Amino acid sequence: MTQPTVKNASKSADTQAGQTLILAAAARRLAQTLHTAFRGRWEALPGASTPPQPTPEYQAVPVPADLIGRRAELIVEASDLAALNNALSSDADALVIDFDDTFTPTFANVQAAYDALPRAAASSKPLLARPRAFYAVEQHLDFGGPAIAAFTDLAVILAARPEKPIHIYIPKLETVSEAQLWDDALNLAERELGLAPNTIKVCIQIETFLAVQHADALLYALRGRAFGLNAGRWDYVFSLIKSVGGSRGAVPPRSELTMDVDAMRAYAEALVRVAQRRGAQAIGGSAAVAPDSANPQPALDAVRADKRREAQQGFTAAWAGLPMLLGDVRAGFDGEAPTPLSAEPVERTLKRLLDLPAPQPLPLGVLQDTIGLALDVFEAWYAGQGVVVRNGRIEDTATAELARAQVWQWVSCTAQLSSDAFLTPDRYRAERRALKADDTPEAQLLDALVLAETCPAYFPRFAQQLAAREPLPTQEMPV
């Protein structure tokens, strides 16, 4: 089994301060153009969120020819050169080159990823790439201010193969304003590269609480180029927790938020309904298990069963986190297409989305494991590693975001523990100190996130601001 590469700790951002990334001339020109045109609009994001409104009748664009019939996409972290080489020679139906959840944006990692893109682009393998989301800032470039990471990633991705642009996954959308900015940026990029309008095709990730409510409007905003919607389960639950806050009792731990829970089924079904109505593909989540080499079959069986469930809901393909998972991801989508889902009133869907299982006392072991997961990913992230394998699962930024948000929510509502004690800030500190000392960067980051009055939006940007002593945001959700 090819595991994600463990990178040298010298790639830590702390050792790379003051360096400037080297971009190919065409990529730099395109990045400069995008920043000049859109920095003002980017600074005004996320924009207001209004109640969902009916959209005019429309249809998504056809699936690109090189993606027709695919079932299993292999996600690979953009700077993991060994994993990228293995992925290019794998039997994946398509590759997803990731600058987002599996990626740690140190200077060395970003430079390595940018340098590797032309080689990947020269492959005959169908390619998609996921640039960083609009929240992210690239500190090693300046275009009239710190670079907008989404625009620098996009410029490098498109310049690597302008004659046949790599397809784009658009991450973490929340508002129509964000979707319109992506569309306008892609339109401008097409003009700069001499491409016809809507040449660049995209799949929209529906991985925030607002996005699932506005999925039809987001798809409509990108209707000239969008061919699909993709589910991001743990990013979505993370966003949902930020939305519900501490006003209710403890949200369930991750292990209890399976896709058999009606609130989670409502999320998947809402995405599929929009895709089916608009002729778009519904792409399932990532198979993120790391099977035991001595006995891999139980994990592989679980992957196949999970993808069969997605297929029965109306999804047509999904991601694999490791090459050895590709066969079982693909097999899960064998068989006849299911009957399209029936319509559901918006009010009913929203009620189901918010109807999480009733609060229960938290087992102490669950609390400790959730704190430990966040600390392990943060420690790896500071060392330049975006992915860790832990307890048989592939953990990354998305699952660390969920873990730290859960702990924040449990502390905010003073959750009851199974021992009849309650989770106060002091009790949280005691449990965290049993795992990591106060002077470690991962402990300091987790404390700042968990003990914040409101749940911070995304930890990579928060960590940059914390390190730079920048003012930290207090309002995280669009209104």
C-alpha positions in Angstrom: 0.0 0.0 0.0 1.3 3.4 -0.9 1.0 5.6 2.1 1.1 9.4 2.0 4.8 10.5 2.3 6.0 11.7 5.7 7.9 14.9 4.9 10.9 16.4 6.7 10.1 18.8 9.4 12.5 21.4 7.8 9.6 22.3 5.6 7.9 24.0 8.5 6.6 27.5 7.6 8.6 28.9 10.5 11.9 28.1 8.7 10.7 29.6 5.3 9.8 33.2 6.3 10.7 35.9 3.8 11.1 33.6 0.8 9.4 34.3 -2.5 7.9 31.6 -4.7 9.1 31.3 -8.3 6.3 31.1 -10.8 6.6 30.5 -14.6 6.2 33.7 -16.5 2.8 32.8 -17.9 1.5 31.8 -14.5 2.8 35.0 -12.9 1.2 37.1 -15.5 -2.1 35.4 -15.1 -1.9 35.6 -11.3 -1.2 39.3 -11.5 -4.1 39.9 -13.9 -6.5 38.0 -11.6 -5.4 39.9 -8.5 -5.6 43.3 -10.2 -9.1 42.6 -11.5 -10.6 41.0 -8.4 -8.8 41.8 -5.2 -11.5 44.3 -4.2 -14.3 41.7 -4.7 -12.3 39.1 -2.9 -11.9 41.4 0.1 -15.7 41.8 0.3 -16.3 38.1 0.5 -18.2 36.0 1.6 -21.0 38.3 0.7 -24.6 38.3 2.0 -26.5 35.0 2.2 -30.2 35.3 1.5 -32.9 32.6 1.9 -32.8 30.2 -1.1 -34.7 31.6 -4.1 -36.0 29.8 -7.1 -33.6 29.8 -10.1 -34.6 30.0 -13.8 -34.7 26.7 -15.6 -31.3 25.6 -16.7 -29.1 22.5 -17.2 -25.6 21.8 -16.2 -23.0 21.4 -19.0 -22.2 17.9 -20.2 -19.5 15.9 -18.4 -16.1 16.5 -20.1 -15.3 13.8 -22.6 -12.3 12.5 -20.7 -14.4 12.0 -17.5 -17.3 10.1 -19.0 -17.8 6.8 -17.4 -15.3 7.3 -14.6 -16.1 5.8 -11.2 -13.0 6.2 -9.0 -10.9 9.4 -8.7 -7.6 9.2 -6.8 -6.9 12.3 -4.7 -3.2 13.1 -4.3 -1.6 15.9 -2.3 -0.1 18.4 -4.7 3.5 18.5 -3.2 3.8 14.7 -2.4 5.9 13.9 -5.4 6.2 10.2 -4.7 2.5 9.8 -4.3 1.9 11.9 -7.5 4.3 9.6 -9.5 2.5 6.5 -8.2 -0.9 8.1 -9.0 0.1 8.9 -12.5 0.9 5.2 -13.2 -2.1 3.9 -11.2 -5.4 2.6 -12.7 -7.4 5.5 -11.4 -10.1 6.8 -13.7 -8.9 10.3 -13.0 -6.6 12.1 -10.6 -7.4 15.0 -8.3 -4.3 17.1 -7.6 -5.1 18.7 -4.2 -4.0 22.1 -2.9 -6.7 22.2 -0.2 -7.5 19.7 2.6 -4.5 17.4 2.2 -2.0 20.2 1.6 0.2 22.2 4.0 1.1 25.5 2.4 4.7 25.9 3.5 7.1 27.6 1.1 8.8 24.3 0.2 5.5 22.5 -0.4 3.9 25.2 -2.5 7.1 25.5 -4.6 7.3 21.7 -5.1 3.7 21.5 -6.0 3.9 24.3 -8.5 7.1 22.8 -10.1 5.5 19.4 -10.4 2.3 20.5 -12.2 3.8 20.7 -15.7 4.9 17.1 -15.5 1.5 16.0 -14.2 -0.2 18.0 -17.0 1.9 16.2 -19.6 0.3 12.9 -18.6 -2.5 11.3 -20.6 -4.4 10.6 -17.3 -7.6 12.6 -16.9 -6.8 15.4 -14.4 -8.7 17.6 -12.0 -7.2 20.0 -9.6 -8.5 21.5 -6.4 -7.0 25.0 -5.6 -7.2 26.4 -2.2 -10.4 28.1 -1.1 -11.0 31.8 -1.0 -10.2 32.1 2.7 -6.5 31.2 2.1 -3.7 33.7 1.7 -0.4 32.8 0.1 2.2 34.5 2.2 5.1 33.9 -0.1 3.8 36.0 -3.0 2.7 39.6 -3.2 0.4 41.1 -5.8 -0.4 44.5 -4.4 -0.8 42.8 -1.0 -0.5 39.2 0.2 -1.5 36.9 -2.6 -4.9 35.3 -2.8 -4.1 31.6 -2.7 -7.0 30.5 -4.9 -5.9 32.8 -7.7 -2.2 31.9 -7.5 -3.0 28.1 -7.5 -5.5 28.6 -10.3 -3.0 30.5 -12.4 -0.3 27.8 -12.1 -2.8 25.0 -12.7 -4.2 26.6 -15.9 -0.8 27.8 -17.2 0.6 24.2 -16.9 -1.6 23.1 -19.8 -3.5 26.0 -21.4 -4.3 24.2 -24.6 -6.3 21.6 -22.7 -7.1 23.1 -19.3 -7.1 20.8 -16.2 -10.6 20.6 -14.8 -11.2 22.4 -11.5 -12.9 21.4 -8.2 -14.1 24.5 -6.5 -13.9 24.1 -2.7 -15.8 25.5 0.3 -18.4 27.7 -1.5 -21.0 29.4 0.8 -22.5 32.3 -1.1 -23.5 33.1 -4.7 -21.1 36.0 -4.5 -18.2 33.5 -4.2 -19.5 31.4 -7.1 -19.9 34.5 -9.3 -16.3 35.6 -8.5 -15.0 32.1 -9.4 -16.9 32.3 -12.7 -15.7 35.8 -13.5 -12.1 34.8 -12.6 -12.3 31.8 -14.9 -13.8 33.9 -17.7 -10.9 36.3 -17.4 -8.4 33.5 -17.3 -9.9 32.1 -20.6 -9.5 35.5 -22.3 -5.9 35.8 -21.1 -5.1 32.3 -22.3 -6.9 32.7 -25.7 -9.6 30.1 -24.9 -13.2 30.2 -25.8 -15.7 31.1 -23.1 -16.5 28.2 -20.7 -13.6 26.0 -21.9 -12.6 25.5 -18.3 -15.0 23.0 -16.7 -15.6 22.7 -12.9 -17.2 20.5 -10.3 -18.6 22.4 -7.3 -17.9 21.0 -3.8 -21.0 21.2 -1.6 -19.3 21.0 1.7 -20.7 23.8 3.8 -24.1 24.2 5.6 -24.9 27.3 3.5 -23.8 25.5 0.2 -26.2 22.6 0.7 -29.1 25.1 1.1 -28.0 27.1 -1.9 -26.7 24.3 -4.1 -29.0 25.1 -7.0 -28.1 28.8 -6.9 -24.4 28.0 -6.8 -24.7 25.6 -9.8 -26.7 28.2 -11.6 -24.0 30.9 -11.1 -21.5 28.5 -12.7 -24.0 26.9 -15.2 -21.9 27.6 -18.3 -19.0 25.5 -17.0 -20.2 23.3 -14.1 -20.8 19.6 -14.7 -21.2 18.3 -11.2 -21.6 18.6 -7.5 -19.3 16.8 -5.0 -20.0 15.8 -1.4 -17.5 16.7 1.3 -18.9 15.0 4.4 -16.5 16.1 7.2 -16.1 19.7 5.9 -19.9 19.8 5.8 -20.3 18.6 9.4 -17.6 21.1 10.5 -19.6 23.9 8.9 -22.8 22.7 10.4 -21.3 22.7 13.9 -20.1 26.3 13.4 -23.7 27.1 12.4 -25.5 25.4 15.4 -22.9 26.7 17.9 -23.2 26.0 21.6 -26.8 26.8 21.8 -27.8 23.1 21.9 -26.3 20.3 23.8 -23.3 18.3 22.7 -23.3 17.4 19.0 -22.5 13.7 18.5 -18.9 12.6 18.0 -17.8 11.8 14.4 -18.2 8.0 14.9 -21.9 8.5 15.4 -22.5 10.8 12.4 -22.7 8.0 9.9 -24.6 8.4 6.6 -27.4 6.3 8.2 -28.2 9.2 10.4 -31.2 11.0 8.8 -29.5 14.5 9.1 -26.6 13.1 7.1 -28.9 11.4 4.6 -30.7 14.7 4.1 -27.4 16.3 3.2 -26.6 13.7 0.6 -30.1 13.7 -0.8 -30.3 17.5 -1.1 -27.1 17.4 -3.2 -28.3 14.6 -5.4 -31.8 16.1 -6.0 -30.2 19.3 -7.4 -27.8 17.2 -9.6 -30.6 15.0 -10.9 -32.9 18.0 -11.6 -30.2 19.9 -13.5 -28.5 17.1 -15.3 -25.3 17.3 -13.3 -23.1 14.5 -11.9 -23.3 13.8 -8.2 -19.8 12.8 -7.0 -19.5 11.1 -3.7 -17.1 11.5 -0.8 -13.6 10.3 -0.3 -12.8 6.7 0.9 -10.3 7.6 3.5 -9.4 4.4 5.3 -5.9 2.9 5.5 -6.4 -0.9 5.5 -4.3 -3.0 7.9 -1.7 -4.7 5.7 -2.1 -7.9 7.6 -5.8 -8.0 7.1 -7.0 -5.4 4.6 -10.3 -7.1 3.6 -12.6 -5.7 6.4 -11.6 -2.1 5.4 -12.0 -2.8 1.7 -15.4 -4.3 2.3 -16.5 -1.2 4.2 -15.3 1.0 1.4 -17.3 -1.0 -1.2 -20.4 -0.9 1.0 -20.1 2.8 1.6 -19.8 3.5 -2.2 -22.7 1.1 -2.9 -24.8 3.2 -0.5 -23.8 6.3 -2.4 -24.6 4.7 -5.7 -28.1 3.8 -4.4 -28.6 7.5 -3.5 -27.7 8.7 -7.0 -24.0 9.4 -6.9 -22.0 8.2 -9.9 -18.4 8.3 -8.8 -16.3 9.0 -5.7 -12.7 9.7 -4.5 -10.1 7.2 -3.2 -7.5 8.3 -0.7 -5.1 5.5 -1.6 -4.4 3.6 -4.8 -5.4 0.2 -3.2 -8.9 1.6 -2.6 -9.6 2.3 -6.2 -11.0 -1.2 -7.1 -13.5 -1.2 -4.3 -14.6 2.4 -4.9 -15.2 1.5 -8.5 -17.0 -1.7 -7.7 -19.4 0.2 -5.4 -20.8 2.0 -8.4 -21.4 -1.1 -10.5 -25.0 -1.9 -11.3 -28.1 -0.1 -12.5 -28.7 3.6 -11.8 -31.3 4.1 -9.1 -34.7 5.7 -9.5 -34.3 9.5 -9.2 -35.2 10.9 -5.8 -38.6 12.5 -5.4 -38.9 16.2 -4.6 -38.8 17.4 -1.0 -39.9 20.8 0.3 -37.1 23.1 1.3 -38.5 23.6 4.8 -38.5 19.8 5.3 -34.9 19.5 4.1 -33.7 22.2 6.4 -35.5 20.6 9.4 -33.9 17.3 8.6 -30.4 18.9 8.2 -30.7 20.4 11.7 -32.3 17.4 13.4 -29.1 15.9 14.8 -29.3 13.0 17.3 -30.2 14.2 20.8 -27.3 15.2 23.1 -25.8 12.3 25.1 -23.0 12.3 27.8 -19.6 12.1 26.1 -17.4 9.2 26.9 -14.1 10.4 28.2 -12.2 8.3 25.7 -14.1 10.0 22.8 -13.1 13.4 24.1 -9.5 12.4 24.5 -9.4 10.8 21.0 -10.9 13.9 19.4 -8.4 16.2 21.1 -5.6 13.8 20.1 -6.7 13.8 16.4 -6.6 17.5 16.2 -3.2 17.7 17.9 -1.8 15.0 15.7 -2.9 16.7 12.4 -1.7 20.1 13.7 1.7 18.7 14.6 2.0 17.2 11.2 0.8 20.4 9.5 3.4 22.5 11.3 6.0 20.0 10.0 4.8 20.4 6.4 2.8 17.2 6.2 -0.9 17.5 5.2 -2.0 14.0 5.8 -1.5 11.5 8.7 -2.6 7.9 9.0 -4.1 7.4 12.4 -6.1 4.4 13.8 -6.6 3.0 10.3 -7.9 6.3 8.8 -6.4 9.0 6.6 -6.7 12.2 8.5 -6.2 15.7 7.0 -7.2 19.3 7.4 -10.9 18.5 7.0 -11.1 16.0 9.8 -8.9 18.1 12.1 -11.3 21.1 11.5 -14.1 18.8 12.5 -12.3 17.6 15.6 -11.4 21.0 16.9 -14.9 22.4 16.1 -16.5 19.5 18.0 -14.3 20.2 21.0 -15.1 23.9 20.8 -18.8 23.1 20.7 -18.6 20.7 23.6 -16.7 23.3 25.7 -19.1 26.0 24.6 -22.2 24.1 25.8 -20.4 22.7 28.9 -21.1 19.2 27.7 -21.8 16.4 30.2 -19.2 13.7 30.3 -20.1 10.1 30.9 -18.5 10.3 34.4 -21.1 13.0 35.3 -18.5 15.7 35.2 -18.8 18.6 32.8 -16.4 19.8 30.1 -15.3 23.2 31.3 -12.3 25.1 29.8 -10.2 23.9 32.7 -11.1 20.3 32.2 -10.4 20.7 28.5 -6.9 22.1 29.3 -6.2 19.2 31.7 -7.1 16.7 29.0 -5.1 18.5 26.3 -2.0 18.8 28.7 -2.1 15.0 29.2 -1.4 14.8 25.4 0.8 17.8 24.6 2.7 20.4 26.6 1.6 24.0 26.6 4.7 25.2 24.7 4.1 23.1 21.6 2.7 25.0 18.6 -0.1 22.4 18.0 -1.3 22.8 21.6 -1.2 26.6 21.4 -3.2 26.5 18.2 -5.8 24.1 19.5 -6.2 26.1 22.7 -6.8 29.3 20.7 -9.4 27.5 18.5 -11.2 25.7 21.3 -11.4 28.5 23.8 -12.4 31.2 21.3 -15.8 32.9 21.9 -17.0 32.1 18.4 -15.7 29.2 16.3 -12.9 30.4 14.0 -13.5 29.8 10.3 -10.5 27.8 9.1 -7.5 26.8 11.1 -4.8 27.3 8.4 -5.5 31.0 8.1 -6.1 31.3 11.8 -2.7 29.8 12.4 -1.0 32.3 10.1 -2.7 35.2 11.9 -1.8 33.7 15.3 1.8 33.4 14.3 1.9 36.9 12.8 -0.1 38.4 15.8 -2.6 39.7 13.3 -6.1 40.6 14.6 -8.2 37.5 14.7 -11.7 37.5 13.1 -14.7 37.5 15.3 -17.5 37.1 12.7 -17.2 33.9 10.8 -20.6 33.3 9.1 -22.1 35.4 6.4 -25.4 37.1 7.3 
